[in-house]
Amino acid sequence: MSFLHDLPIADLIAHYGYLAIFAIITLESAGVPLPGETALISASVYAGSTGRLEIGLIIAAAAGAAILGDNLGYWAGRRWGMPLLLRYGHLVALDHGRLKLGQYLFRAHGGKIVFFGRFTAMLRAYAALLAGVNRLDARRFLLFNGLGGVAWATLMGLGSYSCGRSIEKIAGPVGLALLAVVVFGGLALWLFVRRHETRLLAQAEAAIPGPLA
């Protein structure tokens, strides 16, 4: 049980069980920087080691929290994100054309970002918010968000439950590998956009004519 005792979050899980799991993952998914994945892994290991929690209920709580939190982030971004960027985006080199380009790219790849973002630490808290800001179609968001939340909770929950304490040796390298993929993928996308920005801006204007609302 040394793995659990090394984590402050373990006490919350031991005392509050499913409620702690649900609250932490919901807040992280809504954009609050909390250790949602750590809570899921810790709870699953705890369930396998003590039998005091049911792994099925842990997965259900984590999936439900991920979906709920992402929806909160999505609708907040959709409601308030773009007005703030239209007003202050120029301060960080996001002019009207580049904001429109972001919407255009999210229309093409937003579903992938929402789904795979659930598995990476840097995107897990912000992918839904970015989807809302960039006006990803709500139906697409709901589909990929639901699939991502269920897949993440199931794979991480069952994997942690099965591997027990050895998961601490696995989760770190796997997380770093996924982070490297995201970083290099993001860099490649940024270089591509920079190289073809004029053409992409024209395509974005054709796809989304007129001023952004």
MIDRENFI-914219 format. One record per residue (C-alpha): z, y, x. Coordinates in steps of 0.001 Angstrom, whole numbers, padded with zeros to 6 digits, always signed. Last residue first. Layout:
# MIDRENFI-914219
ZYX/...
# end
This chain:
# MIDRENFI-914219
-033525+036367-019729/-036051+035956-016937/-038981+038344-017078/-042466+037149-018004/-044247+033885-017404/-042364+030675-016609/-044987+028085-015613/-047473+030649-014303/-044730+032609-012561/-043355+029411-011013/-046825+028433-009798/-047302+031854-008213/-043891+031646-006572/-044772+028170-005331/-047970+029453-003709/-046176+032318-001990/-043231+030130-000971/-045293+027375+000644/-043748+027404+004108/-040359+028640+002922/-040310+026116+000074/-041145+023245+002400/-038529+024349+004912/-035903+024579+002129/-036880+021154+000768/-036578+019610+004236/-033195+021280+004718/-032004+020017+001327/-033124+016498+002171/-031413+016765+005536/-028181+017912+003909/-028361+015445+000998/-029157+012489+003244/-026404+013504+005664/-023924+013764+002772/-024892+010274+001626/-024288+008928+005140/-020989+010784+005413/-019844+009355+002072/-020810+005853+003162/-018981+006275+006469/-015794+007515+004743/-015840+005175+001754/-016022+001993+003821/-012887+002062+005974/-010824+003509+003097/-012274+000765+000870/-010409-001827+002971/-007332-001088+000853/-008708-002951-002102/-012310-004113-001780/-012654-005356-005360/-010877-002471-007109/-012598+000059-004857/-016043-001379-005605/-015287-001730-009312/-014214+001897-009582/-016831+003387-007259/-019704+001524-008895/-018487+001947-012472/-017386+005580-012210/-020577+006600-010402/-022915+004720-012756/-021173+006061-015886/-021183+009664-014661/-024741+009499-013364/-026154+008024-016561/-024329+010583-018708/-025381+013488-016505/-028951+012228-016387/-029217+012070-020178/-027177+015192-021002/-029104+017232-018431/-032448+016045-019729/-031428+016989-023259/-030107+020380-022141/-033322+021315-020349/-032359+022619-016913/-031732+026332-017326/-031329+027193-013641/-027761+028438-014102/-026913+025376-016174/-028271+022927-013620/-026477+024857-010890/-023178+024411-012740/-023916+020715-013236/-024647+020234-009529/-021535+022184-008470/-018506+019896-008236/-020360+016695-007370/-022808+018490-005085/-020710+018783-001934/-018937+015440-002360/-022011+013340-003017/-022342+010554-005608/-022511+012777-008737/-025239+014794-007015/-027476+011743-007364/-027726+012113-011149/-027694+015924-011465/-030129+016453-008587/-032470+013737-009858/-032545+015311-013340/-033185+018763-011898/-036306+017762-009965/-039259+019374-011760/-037442+021783-014071/-035006+022513-011271/-037921+023565-009076/-039185+026041-011708/-035713+027429-012365/-035198+028037-008668/-038625+029688-008439/-037609+032079-011225/-034552+033062-009215/-036806+033486-006205/-039097+035848-008071/-036264+037934-009500/-034657+038479-006097/-032158+036116-004534/-031606+037589-001076/-027783+037412-001297/-027198+040991-002526/-030371+040727-004586/-028590+038164-006749/-026163+040755-008144/-027494+041650-011581/-029972+038848-012159/-027499+036487-010532/-024676+037500-012888/-026925+037235-015936/-028116+033816-014683/-024677+032256-014329/-022927+033373-017527/-024099+031157-020388/-026092+028449-018592/-023581+028227-015768/-020690+027925-018207/-022680+025394-020233/-023349+023230-017202/-019828+023442-015793/-018223+022418-019087/-020796+019646-019483/-020070+018414-015982/-016368+018255-016794/-016970+016227-019949/-019335+013747-018286/-017095+013257-015258/-013983+012967-017425/-015582+010342-019666/-016769+008344-016672/-013378+008540-014949/-011408+007617-018089/-013740+004703-018884/-013613+003451-015292/-009811+003617-015259/-009676+001917-018652/-011761-000984-017372/-009677-001186-014186/-006482-001643-016177/-003406-000031-014633/-000096-001611-013631/-001765-004608-011972/-000103-003659-008692/-002698-004024-005919/-005903-004070-007953/-004773-001237-010197/-003591+000820-007242/-006926+000287-005496/-008701+001505-008633/-006368+004480-009019/-006819+005490-005382/-010619+005211-005573/-010821+007242-008779/-008392+009894-007544/-010200+010132-004205/-013453+010648-006103/-011924+013513-008047/-010443+015275-005023/-010212+018834-006477/-012478+021823-005795/-012723+023232-009361/-016366+023248-010479/-016302+021576-013909/-016702+018160-012284/-013558+018740-010226/-011599+019786-013321/-012675+016731-015322/-012033+014397-012379/-008469+015657-011908/-007594+015653-015622/-008992+012192-016394/-007384+010493-013413/-004031+012164-014075/-004153+011147-017744/-005060+007571-016813/-001878+007036-014827/+000733+009799-015096/+003465+008635-012715/+001629+006277-010345/-001544+008358-010513/+000306+011569-009711/+002158+009867-006871/-001120+008582-005425/-002522+012117-005244/-000413+012813-002173/-002479+010186-000321/-000993+008326+002651/+001165+006306+000241/-001944+004901-001371/-003476+003677+001872/-000126+002309+003039/+000000+000000+000000/
# end
